[in-house]
């Protein structure tokens, strides 16, 4: 096995724009691309290898063939031939709907799926752009339902102005939305289940309102009120900063401006690298099979590759494993 790159799966959205094309060099002629699925094992949207002797094979096929070599022993025992993470870049030209996602228990029961816990890392943000995470006050079921019925839910939501490098942990049940003008990297469990609560009273291209999921949302919502939703971290040159550590994934920020060797020996896991700034050369064996990763690109390092060397004059990578 070798370090894998996949063809991005581009998704047009009512709220999408052109940053994925113009800033991240995704090949598209559309003016409303909202998501680039970088690594996906969602049925119907399997990622396809873009280079090397495995070119044209799907991630799902590779899982069935390589098993533990690809994802690690514990991950294979836990998830079988289902890749457990969905990796995306998202461009919000307009506000996304106010929404939340179910946890594992509800998702399994209702949808035979994993739940959806995710994290966001802001890649670029227009002036005064924001995201929504949680509530701006203590909220119970009664108050929440009152605001939903009156379509005034936006009055009790917590808005956070964002800039490049800001990171947020969006756990299942947390009410949230990506605001217009935000380009971000999203790491999440492999699930495409979203419960919409409010969609800004807008209509789609057919003049229809998109479906809301109030009953499901009420069952899955977490009313816990956090003091702070943004993750505090200090970037380390030629080092690693911890961003998120949860049962579903671990994500770190790695910043390199010369050379850095990273061991994967203790992980027993695949490792995903998303390039959120600059570019780098990834070296992983002595035969010169190097892989270049540029801004906006994502690679999957199989579990059987036990270390990589990063060569760069300036790069920032999101490193994710389980």
N, C-alpha and C positions, 0 to 999 in steps of 0.2 A: 504494500500500500504506500501511497505518497500523500503529500499535502493536496487537498482537493479544493478546487474552485467549481462553482456551479453557475449556470445561466440564471440571472435574476428573473423572477416571475413578477411582472408588472401588473398592478391592479388600478384600473380607472375608478375614481370615486367622485361623488357629488361635490366633495370638499377638496379634491386634489388639485395640484398645480404643475409647475414645470421645473422645480428645483432638482428633482431626482435626475432629470435630463441635463439641465444646464450646470448644476454644481457637482453632481456625483457621476456624470457621464453615462447614465443609463440610456440605452438605445430605444428611443420612442418618438413617435410623431404626434402623440397625444398632448393636449394642453390640460389634462385633468388626471395626471398620474398621482395617486395618493400613497401607494405602497409599493415597495420593492421587496418581495419575499426572497431573501438571500439564501436561506437554508430552510427547506420545508419538507415534512413528511405527512402533510395533510392530504387525505385522500382526494384525488382529482387535481392536486397541485404538488406533485412530487418534483423535487429539484433534480435537474439533469447535470451530470458532470460536463464541464466545458473544455477540458484539456487532458492530454495524456492518453495512455492506453485504455483507460476506463471511460473515455469520452463517449457521451451518448447514453451511458447507464444512469439509472435513477438512484437516488439515495436509498429508496426502499429496496431495490434490487441488491445494492451493496450490503445493506443490513442483513438480508437473508443469506447472502453468501459469506460475508466476513465476520458477522456476529461480534464476538468479544474483541476481535482484533480492531474493529472499528469503534465500538462504544465503550469497551471496558467490561470486565467480568461482572461487577456489581450492577452496572447499568443494564447489561443484557439480562441478568437474573430478574431485575425489577421491571423492565419495560419490554423485554423480548425484542421482536423485530419492528418496534415502533420508536422512531427517533423522538426523544422527549421534549425537544425545544424547537421553537419557531423563531427565526431570526429575521428582523425586518429593518428597513429604513422607511420612515413615514414623512411625507410632506403635506402639511396642512395649509393650503391656500386660504381656506375658510375654516371656521370653527367645526370641530367634530361634535357629534351628539354628546350630551351628558349621559354617561353610561356606567355600568359596572359589570363585573364578571363573576360567575359562581366559583366556589371552591371545589375541591375534588369530590366531596361527598355528593353534593347536589348535581354536579356535572355527570358523575357516574350514574346516578339514579335517573336523571331526566334525559340525558343525551348519550349515555354510554361513552363518555369522553373524560379526558383529564380536565381539571379545573383550569383557571387562567390567572396565575399570578405573573406579573411582569415588572420590568423596570424600564425607565427612559433615561437616555443620555442626550442632552441637547447638542446637536452638531452645528446648528446655525439658527439664529432667531432675529427677526426684524425688530426694529425699535418698538418698545412697549408691548411686545408679544407676551402672552401669558399662557399658563396651563391652569386647569382646575384640579385640585386634589382635596377631597374631604369637604367638611363643612366649616363655616366661619364662627360657629357657636355650637353649644350643646343641642343636639337634635334627637328627639325620640320618634317613635312610629307615628304618633298622632300629629305632631307638628309637620313631619315629612309629608304625610298624606295630604294634609291641608294645603301645603305649598304645591304639591303635584296637581291637585284638583284645580287650584287657582292659576296654574301655569306661572307661578312666581318662584319656582325652585331656584332660579339663578340668584335670588336675593339672599339665600342662606349658604351659598357655595363659597369655598375658599379659593381665591384667585392668587396665583403666584407669578409675578413678573420673572421672566427667564432670560438667561444669556448663555452663550456657548460654554459648555463644560458642566452646566448644572445637571444634577442627577436626582431622580425620584424613584422610590420603590412603591409600586402600585400593587398592593396585595389584593387577593380576591375579596370581593365585597366592598371595596373602596370606591365611592362615587368619584368620577373623574372625567376629564375631557382635555384634548389637545387643542390649544387655541390657534387662531389663524396667524400665519407668519412663522410657524415653528417647523424646523426640520430636525428630526431626532432619530436615534437608533433605539430600537425596541427589542428586548430579549424577553421571551415569554414561554410558558409551557405550550406544548403542541395542542392548541385548542382554538377554534374559531367561533366561540360562543360569546355573544355580546347581548346584554339586556339594555336596550335604550330606554331612558327615562324622559328625556326632553330633547327635541331636535330643532330648537329655535324657530318653530312654526314655519319651516321652509318646505317647499315642494320640490320633488324631483323633476327630471326632464319631461316626464309625462303629466306633470301638473298634480301629482299625488303626494300626500304626506307619507313619509316612511313609517313603517310599523313601529309602535312602542311596545314595551314588554313590562308593564307596570306590575302585574301580579307576580311574575317570575322575579323581578327586581326586588320586590318587597320581601320575598322569601330569602334572598341571597345577600341583602345589603348589610353592611357592618356600620353601625352608628357610632363606633368608637371615634372620639375626637382627639387627634394628635396635636401637640403643640407645634411640631415642625415636621413637614413632609419632605423637605429637601435634605439630601444626604450631605453631611459635612465630611470633606476629605481634603488632604493636602497632596498635590501631585509631587512625585519624586522623580528627579532626572535619573535616567538609567536605573530605574527601580519600579516597584509595584505599589500601588495604592489600592486598598480594599474599598469597594463601593457597596456591594450587596452580598450577603451570605445568608441563604435561606435553604430549606430542604429541597427546593426545586432547582436551584442553580447558585453558583458563586460567580460573581463578576468583579474583575479588577481592572484598573487603568494602568497600562504600562507605557512609560514615556522613555524614548531612547534617542540620544543624539550622537551616538558613537557605535558601541557594540555591547550586546548583552546576551548571555546564554541563559536559557530558562529550562529547568529540568521538569519533566512531566512524570518522573518515575514513581512518585508517591501518590499520584492522582487516581490511577485506575479509571480513567475517563478520557473520552474525546476532549479536545480543546478547540473552541471557536475563537478566531481573532477577527475583529471588525476594525478597519482602519478609519479613524475619525479625524485624522489630520496627517498630512505628509505622506511619505511612502517609505518602504523598507524592503530589504532582501531577507528572506527567511531561508536559512541553511539548516539541513537536518540530517545529512550523511556525508560521507567522505567522497562520494562519486560525483559530486557537483550538481546534484538535482535540486537546484535552488528555485525558489518561487518568489516572484515579486508581488507585493501587495501595495496598492495605491489607495489614496483617499476615496472612500465610498465602496471599497471592495471588502469581501469577506472570504475567509478560508476556514476549512475544517481540517484539523490535525487529528488523524486517527490515533486511537489509544495505544497502538503498537509502536508509534514513534515516541521515543522516551525523552528527547530533548530537542530544542531548536536554538539556533543562534540568530539574533536579529541584528542586522547591519543597517544603519541609517544615519543620515545627517540631521534628522528631525522627524519623528513619527510618534503618534499617539494611537494606541491599540486598546480596544476593549477585549479582555481575555475572559472567556466564559467556559465553565465546566460544571460537572455535577459531582 
